[in-house]
Amino acid sequence: MKKIPDLNFWKLWNISFGFFGVQIAYALQSANISRIFSTLGADPHSLSYFWILPPLAGIIVQPIIGALSDKTWCRFGRRIPYLFVGALIAVLVMCLLPNAGSFGMGVSAAMIFGLISLMFLDTSINIAMQPFKMMVGDMVNEKQKGLAYSIQSFLCNAGSLAGYLFPFIFAAIGISNIAPKGVIPDSVIYSFYIGAAILILCVIYTTVKVKEYPPQLYAEYHGITKEAEQEKTNVFKLLVKAPKAFWTVGLVQFFCWAAFMFMWTYTNGTIAANVFNTPAIELVKDGVTHMVLDTQSLQYQTAGDWVGILFAVQAIGSVIWAATMPSIKNRKFAYALSLVLGGIGFISILFIHNQYMLFVSFLLIGCAWAAMLAMPFTILTNALTGGHMGTYLGLFNGTICVPQIIAAVAGGWILKLFTTEGQIAPEVNMLVLAGVLLIIGALCVSIIKEHKESAEG
């Protein structure tokens, strides 16, 4: 099998640069979806249900994109056509989603519009995101994959940082941070517009700069014989042949991504209640009166901006930790340590009521995020050879999506279970649970074996 040559830093950089723009879109979605639907009038106990669509889109779309791109060869490349189409759809939807409350629709209609927009946004982000992971697997040798995924992790967190900060920056320069009932503030709307523009520019840059290997050369680099190319297979056969790392890393992924789903869903309510003292109002549901946070209040919207700052701090912590992890020689120890630090960060939120002290919590959470972005894909792609790299990575995305779907479906029920009598904002309990899940994930790292065998394509 012909060896993939070393690539210089800038070639590695160019392969992943478009990920910066994609991650801005993903960060805007992650930090603002609960805020958007709460502003439209959603019940806090139902917020987790709005998060079912994104991972559901991912678990369906990414394996399809992986399988299709494995078989695609055209003048523009193998993976690039998919990321470009995904980015174009994402740009359109990013201009529509934050306007869900601005078209004169009633609450129900606005929420349905928002849900449909969210479904298309996450589907398009998934279409655009997966090819970047696949191109590293396609074009980078085993020796450089750690560096390549570290660059991707850096760009991912830099994009997250920008996306998280946009609403705060726009509010700081005087763009309105409050709006009439059921309408999203201009600071959020403009953030989505700017994010859309950056996304398409970054994807165009990668499209122009990256030239994927032609079919014959790709086959030589990945040990694909003519017999293997002609062999008929399906996802079930590929799963049977998957290396053990696929399943053991997947178990760790389950606990990690369920934890972060709880973070994205419940941080806004937690910070609004525990730090910004958001006032409560009466909500009558099914004839029963509940006290809930006033999502139209200045305190709630200010808390929403501060959540963006905290997520940005998490991204900074992730960048710093990503630079530190390679110095830890034992990869499994680095992985487990990162998750434990993240778990401590989540649990500490329960005891902190100062907005600046929360920086420590989210720096620690960033350690877990850094490991989640780099470690699983490095371990898995090093265990894979053959022509089905994209399909395997698409299937592996199930270890990200399934736990999020389960967390979203069960989140409302768990929140009610953990709510004590008279507690107005029980969301903080879900963040403590997220910390426990990360620590369980760290314990599961011990069963991973960075094996030498590979799954054949």
VEXDREN-2710 file (C-alpha; in Angstrom, 1 decimal):
% VEXDREN-2710
k/r/px/py/pz
1/MET/0.0/0.0/0.0
2/LYS/1.4/3.4/-1.0
3/LYS/2.0/5.7/1.9
4/ILE/0.2/9.1/2.1
5/PRO/2.9/11.8/2.0
6/ASP/3.3/14.3/4.8
7/LEU/1.5/17.6/4.2
8/ASN/2.8/21.0/5.3
9/PHE/1.0/22.9/8.0
10/TRP/-0.9/25.2/5.6
11/LYS/-2.3/22.3/3.6
12/LEU/-3.6/20.7/6.8
13/TRP/-5.0/24.1/7.7
14/ASN/-6.8/24.6/4.4
15/ILE/-8.4/21.1/4.6
16/SER/-10.2/22.2/7.8
17/PHE/-10.5/26.0/7.4
18/GLY/-14.1/25.9/6.2
19/PHE/-14.9/24.2/9.5
20/PHE/-14.5/27.7/11.2
21/GLY/-17.5/29.0/9.4
22/VAL/-19.6/25.8/9.9
23/GLN/-18.9/26.0/13.6
24/ILE/-20.0/29.6/13.8
25/ALA/-23.4/28.4/12.5
26/TYR/-23.4/25.5/15.0
27/ALA/-22.4/27.7/17.9
28/LEU/-25.2/30.2/17.1
29/GLN/-27.7/27.4/17.0
30/SER/-26.4/25.8/20.3
31/ALA/-26.3/29.0/22.3
32/ASN/-29.6/30.5/21.1
33/ILE/-32.1/27.8/20.3
34/SER/-33.4/27.5/23.9
35/ARG/-33.4/31.3/24.1
36/ILE/-35.3/31.6/20.8
37/PHE/-38.0/29.1/21.6
38/SER/-38.4/30.4/25.2
39/THR/-38.8/33.9/23.8
40/LEU/-41.5/32.6/21.4
41/GLY/-43.3/31.2/24.4
42/ALA/-42.1/27.6/25.0
43/ASP/-42.7/26.0/28.4
44/PRO/-39.2/25.5/30.1
45/HIS/-40.1/21.9/30.9
46/SER/-40.6/21.3/27.1
47/LEU/-37.4/22.8/25.9
48/SER/-35.6/19.5/25.6
49/TYR/-38.1/18.4/23.0
50/PHE/-37.1/21.2/20.6
51/TRP/-33.6/19.7/20.7
52/ILE/-34.7/16.3/19.3
53/LEU/-34.6/17.5/15.6
54/PRO/-30.9/18.4/15.4
55/PRO/-29.5/15.0/16.4
56/LEU/-32.3/13.2/14.5
57/ALA/-31.3/15.0/11.4
58/GLY/-27.6/14.1/12.0
59/ILE/-28.2/10.4/12.5
60/ILE/-30.1/10.2/9.2
61/VAL/-28.1/12.6/7.1
62/GLN/-24.5/11.9/8.0
63/PRO/-24.4/8.2/7.1
64/ILE/-26.1/9.0/3.8
65/ILE/-23.6/11.8/3.1
66/GLY/-20.7/9.4/4.1
67/ALA/-22.0/6.6/1.8
68/LEU/-22.7/8.9/-1.1
69/SER/-19.5/10.7/-1.0
70/ASP/-17.5/7.4/-0.8
71/LYS/-18.9/6.8/-4.3
72/THR/-18.7/10.3/-5.6
73/TRP/-15.9/11.4/-8.0
74/CYS/-16.3/14.6/-10.0
75/ARG/-14.2/17.6/-11.1
76/PHE/-14.8/19.4/-7.8
77/GLY/-13.7/16.4/-5.7
78/ARG/-15.2/13.7/-3.5
79/ARG/-16.3/15.4/-0.3
80/ILE/-16.3/19.1/-1.3
81/PRO/-19.5/19.1/-3.4
82/TYR/-21.5/18.0/-0.3
83/LEU/-20.0/20.6/2.1
84/PHE/-20.6/23.4/-0.5
85/VAL/-24.3/22.4/-0.9
86/GLY/-24.8/22.0/2.8
87/ALA/-23.3/25.5/3.4
88/LEU/-25.6/27.1/0.9
89/ILE/-28.7/25.7/2.5
90/ALA/-27.4/26.6/6.0
91/VAL/-26.9/30.3/4.9
92/LEU/-30.5/30.5/3.6
93/VAL/-32.0/29.0/6.8
94/MET/-29.8/31.1/9.1
95/CYS/-31.5/34.2/7.6
96/LEU/-34.9/32.7/8.3
97/LEU/-34.7/31.0/11.7
98/PRO/-34.2/34.1/14.0
99/ASN/-37.1/35.8/12.3
100/ALA/-39.6/33.1/13.4
101/GLY/-41.4/35.7/15.5
102/SER/-41.2/38.6/13.1
103/PHE/-43.7/37.5/10.4
104/GLY/-46.9/38.3/12.3
105/MET/-47.7/34.6/13.0
106/GLY/-49.3/33.4/16.2
107/VAL/-47.3/31.6/18.9
108/SER/-48.1/28.1/17.6
109/ALA/-47.4/29.0/13.9
110/ALA/-44.1/30.8/14.9
111/MET/-42.9/27.7/16.8
112/ILE/-43.8/25.4/13.9
113/PHE/-41.9/27.7/11.5
114/GLY/-39.0/27.8/14.0
115/LEU/-39.0/24.0/14.3
116/ILE/-38.9/23.5/10.5
117/SER/-36.2/26.1/10.1
118/LEU/-34.2/24.4/12.9
119/MET/-34.6/21.0/11.2
120/PHE/-33.2/22.4/7.9
121/LEU/-30.5/24.3/9.6
122/ASP/-29.1/21.3/11.5
123/THR/-29.5/19.0/8.5
124/SER/-27.5/21.5/6.3
125/ILE/-24.8/21.9/9.0
126/ASN/-24.5/18.1/9.2
127/ILE/-24.1/18.0/5.4
128/ALA/-21.4/20.6/5.5
129/MET/-19.6/19.4/8.7
130/GLN/-19.1/15.7/8.0
131/PRO/-16.9/16.1/4.8
132/PHE/-14.2/18.0/6.8
133/LYS/-13.8/15.0/9.1
134/MET/-13.8/12.7/6.1
135/MET/-11.1/14.7/4.2
136/VAL/-8.7/14.4/7.1
137/GLY/-9.3/10.6/7.0
138/ASP/-8.8/10.6/3.2
139/MET/-5.8/12.9/2.8
140/VAL/-3.7/12.8/6.0
141/ASN/-1.4/9.9/7.0
142/GLU/-1.6/8.3/10.4
143/LYS/1.4/10.2/11.8
144/GLN/-0.2/13.6/11.1
145/LYS/-3.8/12.8/11.9
146/GLY/-3.4/13.9/15.5
147/LEU/-2.1/17.3/14.3
148/ALA/-4.8/17.5/11.6
149/TYR/-7.6/16.9/14.1
150/SER/-6.0/19.3/16.5
151/ILE/-6.1/22.0/13.8
152/GLN/-9.7/21.2/13.2
153/SER/-10.4/21.4/16.9
154/PHE/-8.7/24.8/17.1
155/LEU/-10.8/26.1/14.1
156/CYS/-13.9/24.6/15.6
157/ASN/-13.4/26.4/18.9
158/ALA/-12.4/29.6/17.2
159/GLY/-15.6/29.5/15.2
160/SER/-17.6/28.7/18.4
161/LEU/-15.9/31.6/20.1
162/ALA/-17.1/34.0/17.4
163/GLY/-20.6/32.6/17.2
164/TYR/-21.1/32.7/21.0
165/LEU/-19.8/36.3/21.3
166/PHE/-21.8/37.9/18.4
167/PRO/-25.1/38.6/20.4
168/PHE/-23.1/40.1/23.3
169/ILE/-21.0/42.3/21.0
170/PHE/-24.0/43.5/19.1
171/ALA/-25.8/44.3/22.3
172/ALA/-22.7/46.1/23.6
173/ILE/-22.6/48.4/20.5
174/GLY/-26.2/49.4/21.0
175/ILE/-28.2/47.0/18.9
176/SER/-31.4/46.2/20.7
177/ASN/-31.2/43.2/23.1
178/ILE/-35.0/43.2/23.9
179/ALA/-38.0/43.0/21.6
180/PRO/-41.8/42.8/21.8
181/LYS/-43.3/39.6/23.1
182/GLY/-42.7/36.7/20.8
183/VAL/-40.1/38.5/18.7
184/ILE/-36.4/37.7/18.8
185/PRO/-34.1/40.6/19.6
186/ASP/-32.1/42.3/16.8
187/SER/-28.8/41.4/18.5
188/VAL/-29.6/37.7/17.9
189/ILE/-31.0/38.2/14.4
190/TYR/-27.9/40.2/13.2
191/SER/-25.7/37.5/14.7
192/PHE/-27.2/34.9/12.5
193/TYR/-26.8/37.2/9.4
194/ILE/-23.1/37.8/10.0
195/GLY/-22.6/34.1/10.8
196/ALA/-24.2/33.1/7.5
197/ALA/-21.9/35.5/5.6
198/ILE/-18.7/34.1/7.3
199/LEU/-19.8/30.5/6.7
200/ILE/-20.1/30.8/2.9
201/LEU/-16.8/32.7/2.6
202/CYS/-14.9/30.1/4.6
203/VAL/-16.4/27.2/2.6
204/ILE/-15.6/28.9/-0.7
205/TYR/-11.9/29.3/0.6
206/THR/-11.7/25.5/1.3
207/THR/-13.3/24.7/-2.0
208/VAL/-10.8/26.7/-3.9
209/LYS/-7.7/25.7/-1.9
210/VAL/-8.2/22.0/-1.4
211/LYS/-7.7/19.4/-4.2
212/GLU/-8.8/15.9/-3.2
213/TYR/-6.9/12.9/-4.4
214/PRO/-8.1/11.4/-7.7
215/PRO/-9.7/7.9/-7.5
216/GLN/-6.6/5.9/-8.6
217/LEU/-4.3/7.6/-6.2
218/TYR/-6.8/7.4/-3.4
219/ALA/-7.1/3.7/-3.9
220/GLU/-3.3/3.3/-3.8
221/TYR/-3.0/5.3/-0.6
222/HIS/-5.8/3.3/1.1
223/GLY/-5.0/-0.1/-0.1
224/ILE/-8.2/-0.5/-2.1
225/THR/-8.0/-3.3/-4.7
226/LYS/-10.2/-3.7/-7.7
227/GLU/-12.0/-6.6/-6.1
228/ALA/-12.7/-4.5/-3.0
229/GLU/-14.1/-1.7/-5.2
230/GLN/-16.5/-4.2/-6.9
231/GLU/-17.5/-5.9/-3.7
232/LYS/-21.1/-5.2/-2.7
233/THR/-21.7/-4.3/0.9
234/ASN/-24.1/-2.4/3.2
235/VAL/-24.0/-0.6/6.5
236/PHE/-24.9/-3.8/8.4
237/LYS/-22.0/-5.7/7.0
238/LEU/-19.7/-2.7/7.7
239/LEU/-20.9/-2.5/11.3
240/VAL/-20.1/-6.2/11.8
241/LYS/-16.6/-5.6/10.4
242/ALA/-16.1/-2.4/12.5
243/PRO/-13.0/-2.4/14.7
244/LYS/-13.6/-2.7/18.5
245/ALA/-12.6/1.0/18.8
246/PHE/-15.8/1.9/17.0
247/TRP/-17.9/0.4/19.8
248/THR/-15.7/1.2/22.9
249/VAL/-15.2/4.9/21.9
250/GLY/-18.9/5.0/21.0
251/LEU/-19.8/4.0/24.6
252/VAL/-17.7/6.9/25.9
253/GLN/-19.4/9.2/23.4
254/PHE/-22.8/8.2/24.7
255/PHE/-22.2/9.8/28.1
256/CYS/-20.3/12.8/26.8
257/TRP/-22.9/13.9/24.2
258/ALA/-25.9/13.4/26.6
259/ALA/-24.1/15.6/29.0
260/PHE/-23.5/18.4/26.5
261/MET/-27.1/18.1/25.3
262/PHE/-28.2/19.0/28.8
263/MET/-25.8/21.9/28.8
264/TRP/-27.1/23.4/25.6
265/THR/-30.7/23.0/26.7
266/TYR/-30.6/24.1/30.3
267/THR/-27.7/26.6/30.8
268/ASN/-29.8/29.6/29.8
269/GLY/-32.5/29.0/32.5
270/THR/-29.8/28.1/35.1
271/ILE/-27.8/31.3/34.6
272/ALA/-31.0/33.5/34.4
273/ALA/-32.2/32.2/37.7
274/ASN/-29.0/31.6/39.7
275/VAL/-27.0/34.5/38.6
276/PHE/-29.2/37.3/37.1
277/ASN/-32.1/36.9/39.5
278/THR/-34.7/36.8/36.6
279/PRO/-38.2/37.5/37.9
280/ALA/-40.8/34.8/37.9
281/ILE/-44.3/35.1/36.4
282/GLU/-47.4/32.9/36.7
283/LEU/-48.1/30.4/33.9
284/VAL/-51.4/28.5/33.8
285/LYS/-51.1/25.1/32.1
286/ASP/-53.8/22.4/32.1
287/GLY/-55.6/24.4/34.8
288/VAL/-52.5/24.4/37.1
289/THR/-50.6/27.6/37.9
290/HIS/-46.8/27.4/37.7
291/MET/-44.2/30.0/38.5
292/VAL/-41.7/30.3/35.6
293/LEU/-39.0/32.7/34.5
294/ASP/-40.1/35.8/32.7
295/THR/-38.4/35.3/29.3
296/GLN/-39.4/38.8/28.1
297/SER/-37.5/40.5/31.0
298/LEU/-34.2/42.3/30.5
299/GLN/-32.6/40.0/33.1
300/TYR/-33.5/36.9/31.0
301/GLN/-32.2/38.4/27.7
302/THR/-29.0/39.6/29.5
303/ALA/-28.5/36.1/30.9
304/GLY/-28.9/34.8/27.3
305/ASP/-26.0/37.1/26.2
306/TRP/-23.9/36.0/29.2
307/VAL/-24.5/32.3/28.2
308/GLY/-22.8/33.2/24.9
309/ILE/-19.9/34.6/26.9
310/LEU/-19.6/31.5/29.0
311/PHE/-19.7/29.2/26.0
312/ALA/-17.0/31.4/24.5
313/VAL/-14.9/30.9/27.7
314/GLN/-15.5/27.2/27.2
315/ALA/-14.1/27.5/23.7
316/ILE/-11.1/29.3/25.0
317/GLY/-10.5/26.6/27.6
318/SER/-10.9/24.0/24.8
319/VAL/-8.2/25.7/22.7
320/ILE/-5.8/25.9/25.6
321/TRP/-6.4/22.3/26.6
322/ALA/-6.2/21.1/23.0
323/ALA/-2.7/22.6/22.9
324/THR/-1.8/20.9/26.2
325/MET/-3.2/17.4/25.5
326/PRO/-0.4/16.3/23.0
327/SER/2.2/16.7/25.8
328/ILE/0.4/14.0/27.8
329/LYS/1.9/10.8/26.3
330/ASN/-0.8/8.4/27.5
331/ARG/-3.7/9.3/25.1
332/LYS/-6.3/7.3/27.2
333/PHE/-5.2/9.1/30.4
334/ALA/-5.5/12.5/28.6
335/TYR/-9.0/11.5/27.4
336/ALA/-10.2/10.4/30.8
337/LEU/-8.6/13.4/32.7
338/SER/-10.3/15.8/30.3
339/LEU/-13.7/14.3/30.9
340/VAL/-13.2/14.3/34.7
341/LEU/-12.2/18.0/34.6
342/GLY/-15.3/18.8/32.5
343/GLY/-17.5/16.9/35.0
344/ILE/-16.1/18.9/37.9
345/GLY/-16.9/22.1/35.9
346/PHE/-20.5/21.1/35.4
347/ILE/-21.1/20.2/39.0
348/SER/-19.4/23.4/40.3
349/ILE/-22.2/25.5/38.6
350/LEU/-24.6/24.4/41.4
351/PHE/-22.5/26.3/43.9
352/ILE/-21.6/29.5/42.0
353/HIS/-23.8/32.6/41.8
354/ASN/-21.2/35.1/40.5
355/GLN/-21.2/35.6/36.8
356/TYR/-17.4/35.9/36.6
357/MET/-16.6/32.9/38.8
358/LEU/-18.5/30.8/36.3
359/PHE/-15.5/31.3/34.0
360/VAL/-13.7/28.7/36.0
361/SER/-16.5/26.2/35.5
362/PHE/-16.7/26.7/31.8
363/LEU/-12.9/26.6/31.3
364/LEU/-13.0/23.1/32.9
365/ILE/-15.9/22.2/30.7
366/GLY/-13.8/23.2/27.7
367/CYS/-11.3/20.5/28.6
368/ALA/-13.9/17.9/28.0
369/TRP/-15.0/19.5/24.8
370/ALA/-11.4/19.6/23.5
371/ALA/-11.0/15.8/24.0
372/MET/-14.4/15.1/22.5
373/LEU/-13.5/16.9/19.3
374/ALA/-10.2/15.2/18.7
375/MET/-9.7/11.9/20.6
376/PRO/-12.6/9.8/19.2
377/PHE/-11.8/10.6/15.5
378/THR/-8.1/10.1/15.9
379/ILE/-8.6/6.7/17.6
380/LEU/-11.2/5.6/15.1
381/THR/-9.6/6.8/11.8
382/ASN/-6.3/5.2/12.8
383/ALA/-8.2/1.9/13.0
384/LEU/-9.8/2.2/9.6
385/THR/-8.5/1.5/6.1
386/GLY/-10.2/0.9/2.8
387/GLY/-12.8/2.7/0.7
388/HIS/-15.6/3.2/3.2
389/MET/-14.0/5.8/5.5
390/GLY/-16.9/8.2/4.9
391/THR/-19.6/5.6/5.6
392/TYR/-17.9/4.6/8.8
393/LEU/-17.6/8.2/10.0
394/GLY/-21.2/8.7/9.1
395/LEU/-22.2/5.7/11.1
396/PHE/-20.0/6.8/14.0
397/ASN/-22.0/10.0/14.1
398/GLY/-24.7/7.8/15.6
399/THR/-22.6/7.7/18.8
400/ILE/-23.1/11.5/18.8
401/CYS/-26.7/11.7/17.8
402/VAL/-28.3/8.8/19.6
403/PRO/-27.3/10.1/23.1
404/GLN/-28.6/13.5/22.2
405/ILE/-31.9/12.2/21.0
406/ILE/-32.3/10.1/24.2
407/ALA/-31.3/13.1/26.4
408/ALA/-33.8/15.4/24.5
409/VAL/-36.6/12.9/24.8
410/ALA/-35.9/12.1/28.5
411/GLY/-34.8/15.6/29.5
412/GLY/-38.3/17.0/30.4
413/TRP/-39.2/13.9/32.4
414/ILE/-35.9/14.0/34.3
415/LEU/-36.2/17.7/34.9
416/LYS/-39.6/17.1/36.5
417/LEU/-38.2/14.2/38.6
418/PHE/-35.4/16.5/39.9
419/THR/-37.7/19.5/40.6
420/THR/-38.4/20.2/44.2
421/GLU/-41.6/21.8/45.4
422/GLY/-41.5/25.5/44.8
423/GLN/-38.3/25.4/42.8
424/ILE/-38.8/28.0/39.9
425/ALA/-35.7/27.1/37.8
426/PRO/-34.6/23.5/38.4
427/GLU/-32.4/23.5/35.3
428/VAL/-29.2/23.6/37.4
429/ASN/-30.0/20.0/38.5
430/MET/-29.6/18.9/34.9
431/LEU/-26.1/20.4/34.7
432/VAL/-25.1/18.5/37.8
433/LEU/-26.4/15.4/36.1
434/ALA/-24.3/16.3/33.0
435/GLY/-21.2/16.4/35.3
436/VAL/-21.9/12.9/36.6
437/LEU/-22.3/11.6/33.0
438/LEU/-18.9/12.9/32.0
439/ILE/-17.3/11.3/35.0
440/ILE/-18.9/8.0/34.0
441/GLY/-17.6/8.5/30.5
442/ALA/-14.1/9.0/31.9
443/LEU/-14.4/5.6/33.6
444/CYS/-15.4/3.9/30.4
445/VAL/-12.2/5.2/28.6
446/SER/-10.4/2.4/30.4
447/ILE/-12.0/-0.2/28.1
448/ILE/-10.8/1.4/24.9
449/LYS/-8.0/-0.5/23.1
450/GLU/-6.0/1.5/20.5
451/HIS/-5.7/-1.7/18.5
452/LYS/-3.5/-2.4/15.5
453/GLU/-6.1/-4.2/13.5
454/SER/-8.1/-2.2/10.9
455/ALA/-11.6/-2.5/9.4
456/GLU/-11.3/-3.2/5.8
457/GLY/-13.2/-1.2/3.2
END
